């Protein structure tokens, strides 16, 4: 009789441990789904940045935008007419048409000093977040979901 009771206890402990293991696996899957960027490809994001973004943006504030270029002079004449206070002929740094991305996450949109923004940057939050950047990339770089996540993963590390 006594040995049967011990077997029942062992079976109960095994069932309890199996249930705990199952719940731990479910929790792991759940939390992994909350942080999809952890599984993204940093190197692929860097490649995408070089292919799609680096013409206009740098990762360093020392490589600022080039605000004028002879082949596009008419565009800048129109901009200068709309914004006469901006010197559209000034060259700053290398040939970049957009603001640098250093410190992007947590920075308010349109906050790079010295950069003459020509469009209004509207985001859902007062500072750049993953979701805002994802929306921006979707509408400007036309990347698929996986590529956008790879690029955001890269930018989160590269722009610190």
TORZAFI-377309 format. One line per field, with one value per residue: residue number from 1; y, z, x of N, C-alpha, C, O in turn. Coordinates in nm, 3 decimals. Example, Ala and Ser with C-alpha at 12.3 -4.5 7.8 and 13.67 -1.06 7.14 Angstrom:
2
num c(1:2);
n.Y c(-0.569:-0.225);
n.Z c(0.780:0.708);
n.X c(1.319:1.285);
ca.Y c(-0.450:-0.106);
ca.Z c(0.780:0.714);
ca.X c(1.230:1.367);
c.Y c(-0.330:0.003);
c.Z c(0.780:0.787);
c.X c(1.320:1.290);
o.Y c(-0.332:0.114);
o.Z c(0.846:0.804);
o.X c(1.424:1.341);
% end
This chain:
160
num c(1:2:3:4:5:6:7:8:9:10:11:12:13:14:15:16:17:18:19:20:21:22:23:24:25:26:27:28:29:30:31:32:33:34:35:36:37:38:39:40:41:42:43:44:45:46:47:48:49:50:51:52:53:54:55:56:57:58:59:60:61:62:63:64:65:66:67:68:69:70:71:72:73:74:75:76:77:78:79:80:81:82:83:84:85:86:87:88:89:90:91:92:93:94:95:96:97:98:99:100:101:102:103:104:105:106:107:108:109:110:111:112:113:114:115:116:117:118:119:120:121:122:123:124:125:126:127:128:129:130:131:132:133:134:135:136:137:138:139:140:141:142:143:144:145:146:147:148:149:150:151:152:153:154:155:156:157:158:159:160);
n.Y c(-0.118:0.120:0.169:0.208:0.457:0.618:0.600:0.733:0.990:1.051:1.046:1.260:1.470:1.461:1.524:1.786:1.912:1.879:2.037:2.287:2.318:2.327:2.565:2.746:2.734:2.834:3.097:3.189:3.186:3.374:3.613:3.637:3.701:3.957:4.110:4.140:4.256:4.160:3.930:4.007:4.085:4.235:4.286:4.270:4.488:4.696:4.674:4.741:5.005:5.123:5.085:5.206:5.436:5.584:5.770:6.001:6.028:6.040:5.869:6.015:6.331:6.492:6.462:6.630:6.761:6.832:7.118:7.234:7.190:7.206:7.074:7.054:7.307:7.459:7.349:7.425:7.699:7.739:7.649:7.837:8.064:8.014:7.992:8.232:8.290:8.089:7.987:7.846:7.781:7.700:7.466:7.187:6.966:6.634:6.498:6.490:6.475:6.470:6.499:6.413:6.097:6.043:5.971:5.934:5.783:5.872:6.136:6.445:6.476:6.651:6.793:6.835:7.058:7.331:7.204:7.255:7.172:7.061:6.946:6.870:6.685:6.443:6.259:5.997:6.022:6.241:6.206:6.023:5.690:5.327:5.251:5.490:5.531:5.299:5.342:5.571:5.470:5.277:5.440:5.590:5.449:5.216:4.941:4.589:4.416:4.256:4.358:4.625:4.591:4.482:4.702:4.895:4.766:4.776:5.059:5.130:5.046:5.160:5.435:5.528);
n.Z c(0.000:0.083:-0.104:-0.337:-0.283:-0.283:-0.554:-0.667:-0.571:-0.696:-0.965:-0.961:-0.908:-1.140:-1.333:-1.251:-1.291:-1.568:-1.655:-1.562:-1.721:-1.976:-1.950:-1.915:-2.165:-2.326:-2.221:-2.296:-2.578:-2.605:-2.499:-2.675:-2.907:-2.851:-2.882:-3.162:-3.295:-3.181:-3.310:-3.555:-3.841:-3.804:-3.969:-4.225:-4.205:-4.197:-4.456:-4.600:-4.513:-4.631:-4.902:-4.939:-4.778:-4.722:-4.913:-4.861:-4.582:-4.299:-4.040:-3.863:-3.700:-3.805:-4.072:-4.240:-4.422:-4.774:-4.911:-5.157:-5.508:-5.831:-6.046:-5.956:-5.919:-5.977:-5.816:-5.563:-5.590:-5.591:-5.332:-5.187:-5.245:-5.104:-4.846:-4.748:-4.546:-4.521:-4.618:-4.903:-5.055:-4.913:-4.833:-4.629:-4.479:-4.615:-4.924:-4.853:-4.834:-4.639:-4.282:-4.030:-3.857:-3.602:-3.268:-3.314:-3.210:-2.965:-3.010:-3.093:-3.386:-3.666:-3.537:-3.575:-3.544:-3.757:-3.989:-4.270:-4.278:-4.526:-4.538:-4.340:-4.053:-3.930:-3.652:-3.442:-3.181:-2.950:-2.987:-3.192:-3.244:-3.263:-3.399:-3.527:-3.697:-3.848:-3.989:-4.134:-4.293:-4.439:-4.602:-4.741:-4.821:-4.917:-4.830:-4.756:-4.480:-4.325:-4.407:-4.323:-4.045:-4.006:-4.084:-3.892:-3.661:-3.709:-3.716:-3.455:-3.306:-3.444:-3.436:-3.183);
n.X c(0.080:0.187:0.396:0.252:0.137:0.365:0.433:0.216:0.262:0.506:0.422:0.246:0.423:0.579:0.385:0.329:0.580:0.600:0.385:0.477:0.707:0.588:0.438:0.648:0.773:0.567:0.556:0.808:0.786:0.581:0.702:0.915:0.781:0.703:0.928:1.037:1.253:1.482:1.544:1.624:1.833:2.127:2.351:2.237:2.067:2.257:2.359:2.129:2.098:2.324:2.260:2.006:1.974:2.204:2.278:2.139:2.150:2.371:2.554:2.685:2.725:2.924:2.921:2.741:2.452:2.464:2.367:2.322:2.343:2.467:2.328:2.072:1.978:1.746:1.546:1.633:1.618:1.342:1.286:1.431:1.286:1.054:1.152:1.319:1.502:1.685:2.004:2.050:2.265:2.480:2.730:2.758:2.963:2.972:2.832:2.533:2.184:1.994:1.924:2.174:2.178:2.260:2.193:1.923:1.696:1.471:1.505:1.346:1.139:1.269:1.473:1.748:1.997:2.065:1.992:1.797:1.487:1.266:1.025:0.738:0.777:0.587:0.499:0.371:0.447:0.626:0.897:1.136:1.044:1.051:0.816:0.738:0.958:0.944:0.706:0.782:0.994:0.854:0.698:0.886:1.118:1.020:1.043:1.016:0.848:1.031:1.281:1.256:1.248:1.503:1.660:1.582:1.670:1.946:1.983:1.915:2.133:2.350:2.313:2.347);
ca.Y c(0.000:0.237:0.192:0.265:0.600:0.685:0.611:0.839:1.118:1.072:1.076:1.396:1.562:1.462:1.602:1.926:1.960:1.886:2.156:2.404:2.327:2.371:2.707:2.822:2.742:2.929:3.231:3.223:3.218:3.500:3.726:3.650:3.768:4.098:4.175:4.080:4.313:4.082:3.824:4.066:4.073:4.361:4.303:4.299:4.626:4.783:4.669:4.820:5.146:5.167:5.084:5.285:5.555:5.657:5.882:6.120:6.037:5.986:5.827:6.104:6.472:6.559:6.448:6.693:6.765:6.928:7.181:7.282:7.116:7.275:7.003:7.070:7.447:7.513:7.303:7.507:7.835:7.738:7.639:7.966:8.160:7.985:8.009:8.324:8.300:7.978:7.999:7.718:7.757:7.659:7.325:7.143:6.827:6.558:6.509:6.430:6.559:6.462:6.520:6.297:6.014:6.021:5.999:5.940:5.733:5.959:6.275:6.494:6.491:6.785:6.861:6.851:7.201:7.369:7.140:7.322:7.074:7.109:6.883:6.859:6.549:6.415:6.128:5.974:6.057:6.361:6.168:5.909:5.556:5.220:5.254:5.607:5.508:5.195:5.408:5.660:5.386:5.217:5.538:5.657:5.356:5.107:4.812:4.493:4.413:4.201:4.452:4.741:4.553:4.471:4.839:4.958:4.701:4.834:5.200:5.142:5.032:5.244:5.576:5.562);
ca.Z c(0.000:0.096:-0.228:-0.433:-0.249:-0.331:-0.699:-0.696:-0.543:-0.805:-1.087:-0.944:-0.923:-1.282:-1.403:-1.214:-1.360:-1.711:-1.671:-1.546:-1.840:-2.084:-1.928:-1.938:-2.310:-2.375:-2.182:-2.382:-2.712:-2.593:-2.484:-2.799:-3.006:-2.815:-2.919:-3.288:-3.342:-3.129:-3.405:-3.685:-3.893:-3.794:-4.089:-4.338:-4.184:-4.241:-4.602:-4.648:-4.490:-4.734:-5.032:-4.949:-4.693:-4.703:-5.006:-4.798:-4.438:-4.241:-3.901:-3.783:-3.719:-3.878:-4.215:-4.256:-4.557:-4.876:-4.936:-5.294:-5.608:-5.955:-6.131:-5.903:-5.878:-5.983:-5.697:-5.451:-5.611:-5.542:-5.186:-5.136:-5.255:-4.996:-4.718:-4.778:-4.435:-4.529:-4.722:-4.972:-5.130:-4.821:-4.827:-4.496:-4.477:-4.739:-5.011:-4.788:-4.853:-4.521:-4.155:-3.975:-3.775:-3.470:-3.160:-3.373:-3.121:-2.850:-3.055:-3.158:-3.532:-3.713:-3.432:-3.603:-3.558:-3.879:-4.109:-4.315:-4.317:-4.631:-4.520:-4.200:-4.003:-3.834:-3.590:-3.339:-3.050:-2.957:-3.023:-3.283:-3.187:-3.364:-3.479:-3.615:-3.800:-3.935:-4.077:-4.222:-4.389:-4.526:-4.699:-4.814:-4.879:-4.977:-4.795:-4.699:-4.333:-4.269:-4.433:-4.235:-3.910:-4.009:-4.090:-3.762:-3.568:-3.737:-3.677:-3.307:-3.254:-3.515:-3.415:-3.040);
ca.X c(0.000:0.272:0.470:0.156:0.125:0.487:0.423:0.119:0.328:0.603:0.347:0.196:0.537:0.616:0.281:0.348:0.700:0.566:0.301:0.562:0.791:0.500:0.408:0.772:0.792:0.467:0.598:0.922:0.732:0.506:0.794:0.993:0.697:0.695:1.053:1.082:1.380:1.594:1.574:1.652:1.968:2.199:2.435:2.148:2.024:2.366:2.362:2.015:2.127:2.418:2.195:1.884:1.965:2.330:2.292:2.082:2.175:2.494:2.538:2.769:2.693:3.031:2.895:2.611:2.395:2.509:2.238:2.304:2.415:2.434:2.232:1.937:1.967:1.610:1.473:1.673:1.565:1.203:1.292:1.479:1.176:0.960:1.220:1.429:1.599:1.780:2.105:2.045:2.387:2.586:2.761:2.802:3.006:2.974:2.716:2.417:2.067:1.910:1.996:2.244:2.091:2.320:2.099:1.789:1.592:1.455:1.519:1.224:1.149:1.303:1.549:1.891:2.027:2.135:1.940:1.673:1.387:1.177:0.895:0.698:0.789:0.480:0.507:0.270:0.501:0.711:1.034:1.139:1.033:1.055:0.694:0.743:1.059:0.891:0.609:0.859:1.066:0.754:0.650:0.994:1.215:0.944:1.102:0.921:0.845:1.155:1.389:1.238:1.290:1.650:1.714:1.558:1.764:2.077:1.986:1.909:2.270:2.446:2.289:2.364);
c.Y c(0.126:0.265:0.248:0.414:0.678:0.702:0.721:0.976:1.150:1.110:1.219:1.499:1.573:1.542:1.752:1.985:1.973:2.010:2.283:2.425:2.378:2.520:2.795:2.838:2.839:3.073:3.278:3.262:3.351:3.619:3.745:3.722:3.917:4.177:4.117:4.133:4.235:3.974:3.879:4.062:4.210:4.388:4.336:4.443:4.725:4.788:4.753:4.969:5.200:5.177:5.189:5.421:5.643:5.770:6.011:6.137:5.980:5.944:5.919:6.250:6.548:6.551:6.502:6.697:6.862:6.990:7.235:7.199:7.173:7.206:7.020:7.212:7.501:7.471:7.394:7.652:7.843:7.733:7.773:8.071:8.139:8.013:8.101:8.334:8.191:8.002:7.863:7.690:7.706:7.508:7.292:6.998:6.762:6.568:6.434:6.526:6.559:6.483:6.394:6.223:5.984:6.060:6.002:5.899:5.817:6.107:6.320:6.502:6.635:6.862:6.876:6.998:7.226:7.302:7.205:7.219:7.134:7.046:6.879:6.712:6.528:6.273:6.119:6.018:6.178:6.332:6.047:5.778:5.454:5.230:5.373:5.585:5.401:5.256:5.497:5.579:5.323:5.313:5.603:5.562:5.235:4.971:4.719:4.488:4.366:4.298:4.576:4.709:4.538:4.610:4.909:4.898:4.759:4.978:5.218:5.130:5.134:5.394:5.618:5.671);
c.Z c(0.000:-0.033:-0.337:-0.407:-0.296:-0.482:-0.740:-0.674:-0.655:-0.934:-1.079:-0.963:-1.070:-1.362:-1.375:-1.287:-1.510:-1.739:-1.659:-1.668:-1.959:-2.070:-1.951:-2.088:-2.370:-2.342:-2.268:-2.522:-2.708:-2.586:-2.608:-2.906:-2.976:-2.861:-3.050:-3.335:-3.290:-3.228:-3.542:-3.717:-3.897:-3.921:-4.212:-4.327:-4.227:-4.392:-4.659:-4.628:-4.599:-4.871:-5.044:-4.879:-4.695:-4.803:-4.939:-4.652:-4.400:-4.097:-3.807:-3.806:-3.794:-4.028:-4.243:-4.399:-4.648:-4.929:-5.077:-5.388:-5.743:-6.039:-6.082:-5.858:-5.879:-5.863:-5.580:-5.466:-5.562:-5.390:-5.126:-5.143:-5.143:-4.859:-4.738:-4.668:-4.440:-4.644:-4.792:-5.052:-5.043:-4.826:-4.688:-4.507:-4.614:-4.811:-4.951:-4.797:-4.732:-4.395:-4.111:-3.880:-3.637:-3.362:-3.205:-3.274:-2.994:-2.885:-3.118:-3.310:-3.569:-3.618:-3.459:-3.631:-3.687:-4.004:-4.148:-4.366:-4.418:-4.623:-4.371:-4.160:-3.897:-3.783:-3.485:-3.202:-3.063:-2.991:-3.116:-3.204:-3.299:-3.457:-3.575:-3.730:-3.898:-4.035:-4.179:-4.332:-4.488:-4.636:-4.782:-4.881:-4.943:-4.955:-4.741:-4.547:-4.274:-4.289:-4.345:-4.093:-3.901:-4.006:-3.955:-3.657:-3.585:-3.684:-3.524:-3.247:-3.315:-3.485:-3.270:-3.021);
c.X c(0.086:0.346:0.378:0.139:0.246:0.485:0.325:0.181:0.426:0.531:0.292:0.305:0.577:0.514:0.299:0.470:0.675:0.482:0.385:0.652:0.709:0.469:0.530:0.797:0.691:0.506:0.715:0.876:0.660:0.601:0.881:0.912:0.683:0.817:1.107:1.215:1.499:1.637:1.614:1.802:2.037:2.281:2.351:2.096:2.130:2.378:2.248:2.038:2.219:2.352:2.085:1.888:2.089:2.351:2.245:2.122:2.311:2.463:2.614:2.730:2.802:3.009:2.755:2.563:2.467:2.381:2.219:2.390:2.374:2.327:2.089:1.912:1.826:1.527:1.506:1.630:1.421:1.200:1.334:1.370:1.076:1.021:1.340:1.534:1.705:1.876:2.119:2.172:2.501:2.606:2.813:2.841:3.004:2.841:2.596:2.300:1.975:1.991:2.070:2.150:2.148:2.220:1.954:1.680:1.587:1.470:1.387:1.243:1.182:1.392:1.698:1.918:2.104:2.084:1.807:1.571:1.291:1.040:0.864:0.706:0.681:0.497:0.398:0.317:0.593:0.857:1.027:1.134:1.045:0.935:0.694:0.842:1.012:0.793:0.681:0.928:0.968:0.713:0.760:1.092:1.148:1.010:0.995:0.937:0.977:1.271:1.378:1.282:1.442:1.713:1.697:1.651:1.904:2.084:1.982:2.049:2.365:2.430:2.303:2.466);
o.Y c(0.222:0.383:0.327:0.491:0.791:0.805:0.793:1.069:1.263:1.200:1.290:1.603:1.682:1.620:1.834:2.097:2.067:2.080:2.377:2.538:2.464:2.594:2.906:2.945:2.918:3.162:3.394:3.360:3.433:3.716:3.858:3.797:3.996:4.299:4.052:4.064:4.243:3.933:3.801:4.037:4.292:4.499:4.420:4.512:4.828:4.894:4.827:5.050:5.307:5.267:5.253:5.512:5.764:5.857:6.118:6.250:5.884:5.981:5.903:6.289:6.657:6.625:6.425:6.642:6.963:6.921:7.279:7.145:7.188:7.274:7.003:7.235:7.580:7.549:7.434:7.721:7.941:7.803:7.817:8.158:8.236:8.053:8.052:8.382:8.199:8.034:7.776:7.582:7.672:7.432:7.361:6.914:6.826:6.637:6.324:6.645:6.642:6.484:6.283:6.281:5.905:6.172:6.066:5.971:5.831:6.193:6.242:6.533:6.729:6.985:6.926:7.055:7.152:7.336:7.210:7.186:7.245:7.087:6.883:6.626:6.586:6.179:6.220:6.048:6.213:6.425:5.976:5.759:5.491:5.220:5.359:5.616:5.412:5.223:5.498:5.615:5.317:5.273:5.664:5.592:5.160:4.895:4.764:4.549:4.428:4.317:4.628:4.791:4.576:4.632:4.977:4.970:4.789:5.015:5.312:5.196:5.189:5.471:5.732:5.711);
o.Z c(-0.072:-0.068:-0.420:-0.503:-0.344:-0.534:-0.837:-0.751:-0.704:-1.005:-1.179:-1.025:-1.118:-1.449:-1.466:-1.338:-1.573:-1.838:-1.736:-1.712:-2.034:-2.169:-2.003:-2.132:-2.457:-2.426:-2.309:-2.578:-2.799:-2.659:-2.641:-2.986:-3.066:-2.877:-3.050:-3.409:-3.347:-3.230:-3.635:-3.630:-3.985:-3.974:-4.293:-4.428:-4.287:-4.449:-4.756:-4.713:-4.654:-4.949:-5.147:-4.917:-4.673:-4.779:-4.959:-4.603:-4.461:-4.041:-3.685:-3.920:-3.844:-4.104:-4.266:-4.488:-4.604:-4.986:-5.111:-5.351:-5.768:-6.097:-6.159:-5.768:-5.792:-5.813:-5.506:-5.366:-5.500:-5.327:-5.025:-5.056:-5.092:-4.766:-4.745:-4.693:-4.368:-4.755:-4.744:-5.111:-5.094:-4.824:-4.635:-4.542:-4.716:-4.767:-4.996:-4.770:-4.724:-4.400:-4.150:-3.830:-3.562:-3.364:-3.140:-3.257:-2.924:-2.800:-3.188:-3.356:-3.509:-3.617:-3.372:-3.728:-3.722:-4.114:-4.066:-4.484:-4.400:-4.695:-4.288:-4.226:-3.789:-3.861:-3.444:-3.115:-3.173:-3.019:-3.120:-3.110:-3.416:-3.579:-3.691:-3.845:-4.019:-4.154:-4.297:-4.450:-4.608:-4.751:-4.884:-4.988:-5.015:-5.049:-4.685:-4.492:-4.182:-4.197:-4.297:-4.028:-3.801:-3.932:-3.909:-3.572:-3.487:-3.617:-3.471:-3.148:-3.246:-3.505:-3.236:-2.908);
o.X c(0.060:0.359:0.423:0.127:0.233:0.529:0.349:0.154:0.431:0.577:0.291:0.284:0.606:0.552:0.285:0.462:0.723:0.505:0.366:0.672:0.756:0.473:0.518:0.839:0.727:0.490:0.720:0.923:0.675:0.583:0.917:0.967:0.654:0.810:1.212:1.285:1.608:1.753:1.636:1.885:2.007:2.280:2.389:2.083:2.098:2.404:2.267:2.002:2.196:2.383:2.072:1.815:2.081:2.434:2.304:2.126:2.359:2.360:2.607:2.705:2.777:3.072:2.662:2.628:2.522:2.296:2.110:2.494:2.254:2.242:1.995:1.831:1.790:1.447:1.417:1.607:1.382:1.122:1.278:1.362:1.018:0.950:1.453:1.644:1.805:1.834:2.191:2.184:2.608:2.509:2.900:2.758:3.030:2.750:2.564:2.315:1.885:2.114:2.035:2.053:2.089:2.167:1.871:1.582:1.688:1.450:1.322:1.353:1.129:1.388:1.770:1.868:2.197:2.126:1.715:1.570:1.241:0.948:0.954:0.648:0.685:0.509:0.340:0.236:0.634:0.933:0.926:1.211:1.050:0.949:0.655:0.812:1.036:0.798:0.646:0.922:0.996:0.695:0.731:1.145:1.213:1.030:0.894:1.029:1.030:1.352:1.479:1.347:1.503:1.810:1.789:1.704:1.972:2.180:2.042:2.080:2.450:2.524:2.274:2.493);
% end
